[in-house]
Amino acid sequence: MSDYQCLKVETRGRVGIITMYRPEALNALNNQLTSEITAALRAFEADPNIGAMILTGDGKAFAAGADIKEMQPKTFSVVYSEEFITATWEELTRTRKPVIAAVNGFALGGGCEFAMMCDTIFASEKAKFGQPEIKLGVIPGSGGTQRLTRFVGKAVAMDMILTGRMIDAEEALRIGLVARVYPPEQLMEETIKAAEQIANYGALAVMAAKETVNRAYETTMSEGVRFERRLFHGLFGTADQQEGMAAFLEKREAKFTGR
């Protein structure tokens, strides 16, 4: 994993950490960076020793948005024919292993959308979120109008998208955009702790839990509960279910194997 130009990639036990690294551009998302993120996610997804991932940004930004210098010259025929965004941005939506976004500064435009593609967001007290695309004569194009609305509701989403205003970590926590807020110096330590906790549970149950929660945004309540029930039943065919329940009854730590 040493061939990346715009990323720092490392592992901590069973946790894979992907750090966006374009310090000269506040980690603005260009084609190279998003392509490298796709490659890193696929590598961790294929690695049986990795149970959870973290996506973060180096310096004072998570990602300050899409790279305007790269986007500005594009025309409709170019973005449509090359499937701009679709081609390289959406691997986060396809990973089966959980991904936590650790937002340590600006997460604006595409950066905010990238964070929302992750399974949950932890933020530092200095984090700033926003969808300022309206100021550029466009709208969010990587799911911002859809995910933000589902996560925080129509009124707040309309406010943020139509005015382009930024919100701080405290407001993001209050409206449900982020799950936890930490002092900047504690963000990565606490995010790694949470990722390690997830990674050490049974991999099949973790993937099933992620898949089931995501289904809640895509179907009716009755169909969602039916889907949940079938996956719940299916986990009774796994060794991890037997081990987990036996360990509980025997008052010991479970030793999950992902089978």
Backbone as CSV, one residue per row, in Angstrom:
resi,resn,N_x,N_y,N_z,CA_x,CA_y,CA_z,C_x,C_y,C_z
1,MET,0.817,-1.198,0.000,0.000,0.000,0.000,0.861,1.263,0.000
2,SER,2.058,1.183,-0.533,2.983,2.311,-0.493,2.963,3.137,-1.779
3,ASP,2.106,2.768,-2.730,2.109,3.440,-4.028,1.172,4.641,-4.088
4,TYR,0.466,4.931,-3.021,-0.480,6.034,-3.045,0.238,7.378,-3.003
5,GLN,-0.257,8.318,-3.781,0.306,9.663,-3.826,-0.496,10.655,-2.987
6,CYS,-1.783,10.376,-2.808,-2.668,11.311,-2.121,-3.255,10.737,-0.835
7,LEU,-2.725,9.613,-0.408,-3.235,8.956,0.797,-2.094,8.520,1.697
8,LYS,-2.414,8.426,2.978,-1.595,7.688,3.923,-2.444,6.507,4.382
9,VAL,-1.938,5.310,4.238,-2.709,4.114,4.564,-1.943,3.290,5.584
10,GLU,-2.631,2.903,6.657,-1.981,2.116,7.709,-3.002,1.198,8.362
11,THR,-2.516,0.287,9.177,-3.384,-0.593,9.946,-3.038,-0.475,11.422
12,ARG,-4.039,-0.599,12.252,-3.883,-0.692,13.703,-4.651,-1.919,14.139
13,GLY,-3.938,-3.025,14.317,-4.628,-4.266,14.628,-5.542,-4.654,13.489
14,ARG,-6.827,-4.779,13.781,-7.813,-5.164,12.770,-8.515,-3.962,12.143
15,VAL,-7.940,-2.787,12.323,-8.529,-1.551,11.785,-7.660,-1.002,10.667
16,GLY,-8.270,-0.710,9.530,-7.578,-0.064,8.425,-7.866,1.424,8.431
17,ILE,-6.818,2.237,8.340,-6.976,3.694,8.408,-6.538,4.309,7.082
18,ILE,-7.436,5.081,6.477,-7.169,5.774,5.217,-7.194,7.269,5.501
19,THR,-6.062,7.943,5.289,-5.963,9.375,5.549,-5.759,10.115,4.241
20,MET,-6.691,10.974,3.891,-6.563,11.785,2.685,-5.441,12.802,2.894
21,TYR,-4.574,12.925,1.870,-3.372,13.746,2.049,-3.080,14.559,0.797
22,ARG,-3.749,15.701,0.716,-3.428,16.710,-0.295,-3.313,18.042,0.445
23,PRO,-2.254,18.223,1.226,-2.167,19.405,2.098,-2.217,20.718,1.348
24,GLU,-1.754,20.721,0.095,-1.751,21.965,-0.668,-3.154,22.385,-1.092
25,ALA,-4.135,21.479,-0.968,-5.492,21.766,-1.441,-6.553,21.407,-0.404
26,LEU,-6.161,21.367,0.863,-7.103,21.010,1.936,-7.835,19.705,1.623
27,ASN,-7.073,18.763,1.042,-7.604,17.435,0.707,-8.785,17.492,-0.257
28,ALA,-8.793,18.494,-1.124,-9.854,18.581,-2.125,-9.878,17.304,-2.954
29,LEU,-11.073,16.863,-3.286,-11.275,15.565,-3.929,-11.121,15.682,-5.438
30,ASN,-9.988,15.209,-5.951,-9.802,15.140,-7.401,-9.839,13.683,-7.843
31,ASN,-9.681,13.454,-9.126,-9.813,12.101,-9.653,-8.761,11.151,-9.073
32,GLN,-7.538,11.640,-8.907,-6.505,10.775,-8.363,-6.822,10.369,-6.931
33,LEU,-7.228,11.320,-6.111,-7.525,11.017,-4.719,-8.690,10.051,-4.590
34,THR,-9.768,10.308,-5.325,-10.928,9.416,-5.211,-10.631,8.035,-5.775
35,SER,-9.802,7.959,-6.812,-9.409,6.652,-7.352,-8.561,5.880,-6.344
36,GLU,-7.670,6.593,-5.664,-6.838,5.936,-4.659,-7.664,5.481,-3.459
37,ILE,-8.646,6.278,-3.065,-9.528,5.862,-1.973,-10.270,4.583,-2.361
38,THR,-10.746,4.527,-3.590,-11.419,3.318,-4.072,-10.496,2.110,-3.959
39,ALA,-9.252,2.260,-4.383,-8.294,1.155,-4.330,-8.008,0.741,-2.888
40,ALA,-7.837,1.713,-2.001,-7.538,1.397,-0.599,-8.716,0.700,0.074
41,LEU,-9.922,1.166,-0.202,-11.108,0.523,0.367,-11.228,-0.921,-0.110
42,ARG,-10.984,-1.137,-1.389,-11.085,-2.496,-1.926,-10.024,-3.415,-1.315
43,ALA,-8.824,-2.872,-1.081,-7.764,-3.674,-0.478,-8.132,-4.080,0.947
44,PHE,-8.641,-3.141,1.724,-9.046,-3.472,3.091,-10.260,-4.389,3.102
45,GLU,-11.162,-4.190,2.164,-12.353,-5.042,2.085,-11.955,-6.496,1.809
46,ALA,-10.915,-6.686,1.027,-10.477,-8.036,0.670,-9.571,-8.667,1.729
47,ASP,-9.122,-7.891,2.688,-8.178,-8.384,3.696,-8.946,-8.994,4.867
48,PRO,-8.840,-10.312,5.095,-9.602,-10.940,6.183,-9.141,-10.503,7.570
49,ASN,-7.985,-9.874,7.647,-7.489,-9.411,8.943,-8.020,-8.031,9.336
50,ILE,-8.761,-7.392,8.433,-9.341,-6.080,8.704,-10.837,-6.228,8.940
51,GLY,-11.296,-5.706,10.078,-12.712,-5.812,10.418,-13.475,-4.510,10.358
52,ALA,-12.764,-3.381,10.330,-13.409,-2.069,10.242,-12.403,-1.079,9.694
53,MET,-12.911,0.037,9.179,-12.050,1.046,8.567,-12.374,2.431,9.092
54,ILE,-11.397,3.315,8.972,-11.565,4.726,9.307,-11.119,5.540,8.102
55,LEU,-11.922,6.543,7.739,-11.539,7.501,6.705,-11.391,8.866,7.369
56,THR,-10.241,9.491,7.196,-10.003,10.796,7.797,-9.185,11.656,6.846
57,GLY,-8.897,12.877,7.272,-8.112,13.780,6.452,-6.941,14.337,7.241
58,ASP,-5.849,14.566,6.568,-4.658,15.122,7.196,-4.793,16.647,7.336
59,GLY,-4.255,17.166,8.416,-4.239,18.623,8.571,-5.554,19.182,9.072
60,LYS,-5.884,20.396,8.626,-7.048,21.088,9.168,-8.324,20.865,8.372
61,ALA,-8.316,19.870,7.500,-9.531,19.551,6.751,-9.705,18.048,6.642
62,PHE,-10.959,17.601,6.687,-11.302,16.245,6.266,-11.199,16.241,4.750
63,ALA,-12.016,17.020,4.120,-11.905,17.316,2.683,-12.723,18.566,2.436
64,ALA,-12.080,19.570,1.834,-12.721,20.871,1.670,-13.659,20.920,0.466
65,GLY,-13.930,19.759,-0.121,-14.849,19.709,-1.248,-14.193,19.095,-2.466
66,ALA,-14.913,19.087,-3.565,-14.336,18.625,-4.825,-13.326,19.666,-5.312
67,ASP,-12.390,19.215,-6.125,-11.336,20.090,-6.640,-11.919,20.991,-7.742
68,ILE,-12.123,22.266,-7.413,-12.760,23.188,-8.349,-11.906,23.387,-9.601
69,LYS,-10.587,23.406,-9.445,-9.719,23.572,-10.616,-9.919,22.439,-11.610
70,GLU,-10.146,21.232,-11.095,-10.376,20.098,-11.989,-11.776,20.152,-12.599
71,MET,-12.741,20.622,-11.842,-14.131,20.617,-12.308,-14.470,21.751,-13.260
72,GLN,-13.929,22.936,-13.026,-14.404,24.138,-13.720,-14.425,24.027,-15.237
73,PRO,-13.395,23.433,-15.874,-13.417,23.380,-17.344,-14.373,22.341,-17.924
74,LYS,-14.917,21.464,-17.098,-15.733,20.365,-17.624,-17.035,20.874,-18.216
75,THR,-17.514,20.173,-19.225,-18.792,20.475,-19.856,-19.765,19.343,-19.564
76,PHE,-21.029,19.555,-19.914,-22.024,18.503,-19.694,-21.624,17.204,-20.385
77,SER,-21.205,17.312,-21.651,-20.871,16.094,-22.392,-19.718,15.337,-21.736
78,VAL,-18.785,16.076,-21.131,-17.645,15.432,-20.464,-18.096,14.746,-19.182
79,VAL,-18.780,15.467,-18.303,-19.154,14.866,-17.019,-20.130,13.714,-17.215
80,TYR,-20.985,13.831,-18.236,-21.957,12.767,-18.483,-21.288,11.531,-19.077
81,SER,-20.423,11.734,-20.053,-19.798,10.590,-20.719,-18.782,9.879,-19.839
82,GLU,-18.076,10.636,-18.979,-17.069,9.995,-18.125,-17.654,9.531,-16.790
83,GLU,-18.953,9.734,-16.606,-19.630,9.401,-15.352,-18.910,10.022,-14.161
84,PHE,-18.709,11.315,-14.251,-18.047,12.059,-13.192,-18.753,11.818,-11.857
85,ILE,-18.017,11.573,-10.845,-18.427,11.189,-9.491,-18.794,9.706,-9.449
86,THR,-19.714,9.265,-10.282,-20.141,7.866,-10.251,-18.966,6.917,-10.422
87,ALA,-18.030,7.270,-11.286,-16.947,6.351,-11.642,-15.982,6.075,-10.502
88,THR,-15.690,7.081,-9.666,-14.631,6.886,-8.672,-15.003,7.262,-7.239
89,TRP,-16.172,7.838,-7.012,-16.481,8.354,-5.681,-17.257,7.382,-4.795
90,GLU,-17.886,6.370,-5.336,-18.947,5.691,-4.601,-18.579,4.344,-3.989
91,GLU,-17.289,4.018,-3.941,-16.902,2.740,-3.331,-17.320,2.681,-1.861
92,LEU,-17.327,3.831,-1.195,-17.761,3.858,0.208,-19.173,3.308,0.377
93,THR,-20.015,3.468,-0.618,-21.389,2.990,-0.510,-21.492,1.492,-0.767
94,ARG,-20.412,0.885,-1.225,-20.449,-0.535,-1.564,-19.689,-1.420,-0.587
95,THR,-18.933,-0.829,0.345,-18.170,-1.650,1.274,-19.106,-2.361,2.242
96,ARG,-18.789,-3.606,2.556,-19.590,-4.368,3.510,-19.061,-4.195,4.929
97,LYS,-17.778,-3.927,5.052,-17.207,-3.686,6.370,-17.509,-2.239,6.783
98,PRO,-17.717,-1.994,8.063,-18.046,-0.644,8.518,-16.909,0.347,8.303
99,VAL,-17.283,1.573,7.981,-16.321,2.665,7.805,-16.775,3.844,8.674
100,ILE,-15.882,4.304,9.538,-16.156,5.488,10.361,-15.426,6.676,9.757
101,ALA,-16.130,7.777,9.554,-15.477,9.020,9.145,-15.032,9.763,10.389
102,ALA,-13.744,10.092,10.451,-13.214,10.906,11.544,-12.956,12.297,10.978
103,VAL,-13.848,13.221,11.274,-13.807,14.554,10.660,-13.112,15.526,11.610
104,ASN,-11.956,15.990,11.170,-11.091,16.779,12.040,-11.015,18.249,11.655
105,GLY,-11.844,18.682,10.744,-11.808,20.074,10.288,-12.926,20.294,9.292
106,PHE,-12.602,20.920,8.167,-13.620,21.215,7.164,-14.072,19.949,6.422
107,ALA,-15.377,19.745,6.371,-15.993,18.721,5.527,-17.082,19.435,4.739
108,LEU,-16.685,19.946,3.586,-17.564,20.815,2.814,-17.849,20.214,1.444
109,GLY,-19.049,20.441,0.934,-19.384,19.942,-0.394,-19.166,18.450,-0.496
110,GLY,-18.314,18.055,-1.449,-18.013,16.646,-1.611,-17.403,16.026,-0.368
111,GLY,-16.707,16.821,0.432,-16.154,16.298,1.681,-17.240,15.916,2.658
112,CYS,-18.274,16.737,2.766,-19.416,16.406,3.613,-20.135,15.179,3.069
113,GLU,-20.261,15.109,1.752,-20.924,13.960,1.129,-20.116,12.685,1.337
114,PHE,-18.788,12.789,1.259,-17.939,11.630,1.510,-18.135,11.142,2.939
115,ALA,-18.170,12.068,3.892,-18.383,11.676,5.280,-19.729,10.981,5.451
116,MET,-20.769,11.498,4.777,-22.097,10.884,4.894,-22.178,9.516,4.234
117,MET,-21.289,9.231,3.283,-21.248,7.897,2.693,-20.731,6.856,3.679
118,CYS,-19.986,7.297,4.683,-19.481,6.382,5.695,-20.642,5.939,6.598
119,ASP,-20.393,4.955,7.435,-21.476,4.387,8.236,-21.823,5.221,9.456
120,THR,-20.873,5.976,9.958,-21.138,6.925,11.026,-20.023,7.960,11.002
121,ILE,-20.256,9.087,11.660,-19.288,10.182,11.653,-18.930,10.548,13.087
122,PHE,-17.645,10.548,13.394,-17.132,11.108,14.635,-16.439,12.417,14.252
123,ALA,-16.616,13.448,15.066,-16.075,14.767,14.718,-15.260,15.347,15.864
124,SER,-14.300,16.165,15.501,-13.608,16.947,16.515,-14.410,18.220,16.770
125,GLU,-14.128,18.866,17.873,-14.833,20.099,18.219,-14.589,21.207,17.195
126,LYS,-13.553,21.048,16.377,-13.236,22.052,15.366,-13.834,21.732,13.993
127,ALA,-14.587,20.656,13.891,-15.140,20.250,12.599,-16.185,21.254,12.106
128,LYS,-16.231,21.424,10.792,-17.228,22.265,10.132,-17.818,21.489,8.962
129,PHE,-19.136,21.504,8.850,-19.829,20.778,7.790,-20.636,21.758,6.949
130,GLY,-20.747,21.468,5.658,-21.558,22.330,4.809,-21.686,21.798,3.403
131,GLN,-22.719,22.262,2.720,-22.958,21.950,1.302,-23.065,23.282,0.564
132,PRO,-21.924,23.907,0.254,-21.950,25.255,-0.323,-21.994,25.304,-1.850
133,GLU,-22.401,24.205,-2.481,-22.366,24.165,-3.947,-23.202,25.252,-4.602
134,ILE,-24.264,25.697,-3.916,-25.134,26.732,-4.484,-24.340,27.995,-4.808
135,LYS,-23.261,28.236,-4.081,-22.426,29.411,-4.308,-21.601,29.293,-5.581
136,LEU,-21.533,28.081,-6.135,-20.774,27.834,-7.359,-21.687,27.686,-8.576
137,GLY,-22.968,27.877,-8.363,-23.905,27.750,-9.469,-24.337,26.335,-9.748
138,VAL,-24.113,25.427,-8.803,-24.537,24.032,-8.973,-25.226,23.577,-7.687
139,ILE,-25.477,22.278,-7.590,-26.067,21.684,-6.393,-25.178,20.524,-5.962
140,PRO,-25.356,19.989,-4.758,-24.613,18.782,-4.381,-24.845,17.678,-5.403
141,GLY,-23.774,16.982,-5.771,-23.899,15.967,-6.819,-23.447,14.584,-6.430
142,SER,-23.100,14.418,-5.136,-22.649,13.098,-4.687,-23.524,12.587,-3.554
143,GLY,-24.805,12.858,-3.681,-25.770,12.353,-2.708,-26.135,13.328,-1.613
144,GLY,-25.603,14.547,-1.652,-25.855,15.489,-0.573,-27.312,15.835,-0.363
145,THR,-28.056,16.039,-1.441,-29.468,16.400,-1.277,-30.282,15.237,-0.721
146,GLN,-29.817,14.021,-0.951,-30.561,12.842,-0.520,-30.155,12.373,0.882
147,ARG,-28.862,12.192,1.103,-28.425,11.700,2.418,-28.648,12.733,3.507
148,LEU,-28.284,13.988,3.237,-28.453,15.008,4.261,-29.917,15.127,4.664
149,THR,-30.820,15.081,3.703,-32.245,15.173,4.001,-32.713,13.998,4.846
150,ARG,-32.244,12.806,4.516,-32.621,11.633,5.307,-32.043,11.682,6.715
151,PHE,-30.844,12.220,6.840,-30.171,12.214,8.138,-30.691,13.294,9.080
152,VAL,-30.955,14.497,8.555,-31.277,15.615,9.453,-32.660,16.199,9.225
153,GLY,-33.383,15.749,8.196,-34.719,16.257,7.923,-34.722,17.363,6.871
154,LYS,-35.904,17.606,6.320,-36.051,18.534,5.193,-35.681,19.965,5.561
155,ALA,-36.142,20.447,6.705,-35.950,21.863,7.029,-34.475,22.221,7.139
156,VAL,-33.714,21.407,7.866,-32.288,21.689,8.045,-31.542,21.495,6.731
157,ALA,-31.876,20.426,5.999,-31.207,20.183,4.725,-31.454,21.332,3.749
158,MET,-32.687,21.793,3.659,-33.001,22.925,2.782,-32.211,24.156,3.196
159,ASP,-32.154,24.407,4.477,-31.423,25.568,4.993,-29.955,25.492,4.578
160,MET,-29.313,24.362,4.840,-27.888,24.233,4.543,-27.611,24.288,3.051
161,ILE,-28.449,23.628,2.260,-28.185,23.527,0.825,-28.539,24.829,0.093
162,LEU,-29.619,25.480,0.491,-30.037,26.697,-0.198,-29.231,27.931,0.209
163,THR,-28.736,27.954,1.450,-27.933,29.104,1.885,-26.442,28.835,1.756
164,GLY,-26.054,27.561,1.753,-24.639,27.217,1.702,-23.914,27.427,3.014
165,ARG,-24.656,27.613,4.110,-24.008,27.919,5.382,-23.309,26.689,5.965
166,MET,-22.292,26.935,6.768,-21.595,25.875,7.486,-22.195,25.704,8.872
167,ILE,-22.106,24.506,9.391,-22.492,24.251,10.776,-21.288,23.691,11.519
168,ASP,-21.251,23.919,12.825,-20.127,23.408,13.616,-20.456,22.029,14.175
169,ALA,-19.501,21.457,14.897,-19.656,20.094,15.397,-20.805,19.985,16.392
170,GLU,-20.969,21.007,17.222,-22.043,20.974,18.226,-23.407,20.890,17.552
171,GLU,-23.610,21.714,16.503,-24.892,21.667,15.799,-25.041,20.353,15.048
172,ALA,-23.954,19.873,14.453,-24.010,18.603,13.726,-24.413,17.458,14.651
173,LEU,-23.924,17.492,15.885,-24.309,16.468,16.863,-25.766,16.623,17.245
174,ARG,-26.207,17.849,17.446,-27.581,18.101,17.878,-28.600,17.655,16.836
175,ILE,-28.285,17.834,15.559,-29.246,17.479,14.507,-29.096,16.034,14.028
176,GLY,-28.123,15.320,14.558,-27.978,13.909,14.214,-27.093,13.605,13.030
177,LEU,-26.332,14.596,12.568,-25.425,14.345,11.445,-24.204,13.559,11.902
178,VAL,-23.746,13.803,13.115,-22.597,13.065,13.646,-23.021,12.319,14.897
179,ALA,-22.243,11.280,15.222,-22.575,10.432,16.370,-21.854,10.851,17.637
180,ARG,-20.605,11.317,17.505,-19.810,11.675,18.679,-18.937,12.880,18.339
181,VAL,-18.630,13.674,19.371,-17.726,14.817,19.223,-16.664,14.737,20.314
182,TYR,-15.398,14.940,19.909,-14.274,14.867,20.839,-13.379,16.093,20.665
183,PRO,-12.589,16.412,21.698,-11.528,17.405,21.501,-10.616,16.937,20.369
184,PRO,-10.048,17.861,19.602,-9.249,17.471,18.430,-8.157,16.455,18.730
185,GLU,-7.489,16.594,19.870,-6.377,15.703,20.188,-6.845,14.294,20.568
186,GLN,-8.146,14.121,20.815,-8.665,12.804,21.187,-9.411,12.107,20.052
187,LEU,-9.669,12.822,18.956,-10.542,12.288,17.911,-10.062,10.949,17.372
188,MET,-8.817,10.866,16.909,-8.356,9.624,16.299,-8.241,8.500,17.318
189,GLU,-7.781,8.821,18.503,-7.669,7.795,19.546,-9.022,7.166,19.843
190,GLU,-10.040,8.001,20.003,-11.373,7.492,20.317,-12.014,6.789,19.117
191,THR,-11.746,7.295,17.919,-12.288,6.639,16.722,-11.667,5.263,16.542
192,ILE,-10.374,5.157,16.759,-9.703,3.860,16.655,-10.246,2.890,17.697
193,LYS,-10.496,3.368,18.904,-11.071,2.495,19.942,-12.412,1.921,19.493
194,ALA,-13.261,2.786,18.944,-14.571,2.328,18.487,-14.437,1.346,17.328
195,ALA,-13.538,1.651,16.377,-13.335,0.760,15.235,-12.787,-0.585,15.683
196,GLU,-11.881,-0.582,16.652,-11.340,-1.842,17.182,-12.441,-2.662,17.841
197,GLN,-13.318,-1.991,18.570,-14.428,-2.696,19.208,-15.296,-3.384,18.163
198,ILE,-15.630,-2.645,17.106,-16.445,-3.215,16.027,-15.715,-4.365,15.353
199,ALA,-14.426,-4.155,15.056,-13.652,-5.148,14.309,-13.498,-6.450,15.064
200,ASN,-13.605,-6.417,16.380,-13.408,-7.619,17.181,-14.695,-8.383,17.445
201,TYR,-15.824,-7.879,16.959,-17.058,-8.648,17.014,-17.088,-9.626,15.833
202,GLY,-18.090,-10.481,15.804,-18.207,-11.425,14.700,-18.450,-10.715,13.386
203,ALA,-17.624,-10.981,12.398,-17.682,-10.246,11.136,-19.022,-10.411,10.430
204,LEU,-19.617,-11.596,10.490,-20.885,-11.813,9.803,-21.998,-10.993,10.439
205,ALA,-22.021,-10.935,11.771,-23.037,-10.153,12.460,-22.845,-8.658,12.192
206,VAL,-21.595,-8.203,12.150,-21.318,-6.794,11.888,-21.799,-6.410,10.483
207,MET,-21.478,-7.225,9.498,-21.918,-6.926,8.134,-23.429,-6.969,8.019
208,ALA,-24.053,-7.934,8.704,-25.514,-8.043,8.658,-26.160,-6.829,9.322
209,ALA,-25.582,-6.361,10.432,-26.127,-5.184,11.118,-26.042,-3.953,10.218
210,LYS,-24.894,-3.776,9.568,-24.731,-2.634,8.659,-25.741,-2.708,7.515
211,GLU,-25.869,-3.872,6.917,-26.775,-4.032,5.784,-28.218,-3.764,6.193
212,THR,-28.586,-4.193,7.392,-29.966,-4.044,7.844,-30.297,-2.597,8.171
213,VAL,-29.382,-1.898,8.842,-29.623,-0.483,9.132,-29.744,0.316,7.842
214,ASN,-28.866,0.041,6.874,-28.946,0.758,5.598,-30.260,0.494,4.881
215,ARG,-30.806,-0.708,5.042,-32.070,-1.037,4.388,-33.216,-0.169,4.924
216,ALA,-33.074,0.309,6.156,-34.130,1.128,6.744,-34.387,2.392,5.940
217,TYR,-33.377,2.869,5.198,-33.536,4.084,4.404,-34.097,3.801,3.014
218,GLU,-34.266,2.534,2.689,-34.590,2.184,1.314,-35.901,1.429,1.151
219,THR,-36.618,1.188,2.252,-37.820,0.380,2.139,-38.825,0.786,3.207
220,THR,-39.968,0.117,3.234,-40.990,0.397,4.238,-40.617,-0.258,5.567
221,MET,-41.306,0.141,6.620,-41.056,-0.445,7.936,-41.287,-1.955,7.930
222,SER,-42.415,-2.393,7.370,-42.728,-3.825,7.405,-41.720,-4.636,6.614
223,GLU,-41.324,-4.136,5.439,-40.329,-4.862,4.649,-38.970,-4.831,5.338
224,GLY,-38.634,-3.704,5.976,-37.368,-3.616,6.693,-37.300,-4.579,7.850
225,VAL,-38.391,-4.676,8.609,-38.416,-5.617,9.734,-38.348,-7.049,9.224
226,ARG,-39.014,-7.340,8.107,-38.940,-8.687,7.534,-37.500,-9.017,7.119
227,PHE,-36.835,-8.054,6.507,-35.443,-8.256,6.111,-34.564,-8.482,7.338
228,GLU,-34.756,-7.640,8.360,-34.006,-7.808,9.606,-34.219,-9.194,10.199
229,ARG,-35.463,-9.649,10.248,-35.791,-10.932,10.867,-35.112,-12.085,10.151
230,ARG,-35.054,-12.003,8.815,-34.425,-13.091,8.070,-32.918,-13.141,8.318
231,LEU,-32.278,-11.974,8.382,-30.846,-11.978,8.680,-30.596,-12.421,10.116
232,PHE,-31.452,-11.995,11.030,-31.359,-12.445,12.420,-31.458,-13.967,12.493
233,HIS,-32.459,-14.516,11.828,-32.600,-15.980,11.800,-31.362,-16.632,11.185
234,GLY,-30.867,-16.045,10.093,-29.734,-16.635,9.392,-28.481,-16.708,10.245
235,LEU,-28.308,-15.753,11.161,-27.110,-15.759,11.997,-27.105,-16.918,12.991
236,PHE,-28.248,-17.574,13.175,-28.288,-18.758,14.026,-27.623,-19.962,13.358
237,GLY,-27.249,-19.800,12.097,-26.507,-20.850,11.413,-25.003,-20.636,11.462
238,THR,-24.537,-19.675,12.259,-23.107,-19.365,12.286,-22.451,-19.865,13.567
239,ALA,-21.152,-20.143,13.464,-20.379,-20.530,14.643,-20.272,-19.373,15.629
240,ASP,-20.225,-18.140,15.111,-20.110,-16.983,15.993,-21.326,-16.820,16.900
241,GLN,-22.515,-17.159,16.397,-23.708,-17.084,17.249,-23.609,-18.083,18.394
242,GLN,-23.185,-19.286,18.079,-23.034,-20.303,19.122,-21.988,-19.879,20.145
243,GLU,-20.868,-19.362,19.664,-19.792,-18.929,20.550,-20.210,-17.730,21.390
244,GLY,-20.854,-16.754,20.766,-21.240,-15.558,21.491,-22.208,-15.842,22.623
245,MET,-23.198,-16.677,22.377,-24.184,-16.987,23.408,-23.608,-17.901,24.476
246,ALA,-22.745,-18.824,24.060,-22.083,-19.697,25.042,-21.177,-18.878,25.953
247,ALA,-20.449,-17.943,25.371,-19.549,-17.104,26.168,-20.334,-16.264,27.168
248,PHE,-21.492,-15.758,26.751,-22.326,-14.988,27.668,-22.773,-15.830,28.854
249,LEU,-23.234,-17.042,28.577,-23.719,-17.914,29.649,-22.580,-18.379,30.560
250,GLU,-21.397,-18.507,29.976,-20.234,-18.972,30.750,-19.454,-17.820,31.369
251,LYS,-19.953,-16.593,31.160,-19.342,-15.387,31.737,-17.863,-15.245,31.362
252,ARG,-17.600,-15.329,30.059,-16.241,-15.176,29.531,-16.297,-14.351,28.251
253,GLU,-15.131,-13.908,27.790,-15.063,-13.181,26.539,-15.270,-14.124,25.356
254,ALA,-16.068,-13.692,24.406,-16.285,-14.516,23.207,-15.079,-14.446,22.291
255,LYS,-14.801,-15.540,21.599,-13.726,-15.593,20.624,-14.345,-15.827,19.248
256,PHE,-14.607,-14.728,18.558,-15.273,-14.814,17.261,-14.284,-15.162,16.157
257,THR,-14.767,-15.913,15.183,-13.903,-16.335,14.074,-14.407,-15.891,12.710
258,GLY,-15.571,-15.236,12.672,-16.126,-14.818,11.385,-16.724,-15.958,10.603
259,ARG,-17.125,-17.003,11.289,-17.750,-18.144,10.618,-19.079,-18.491,11.263
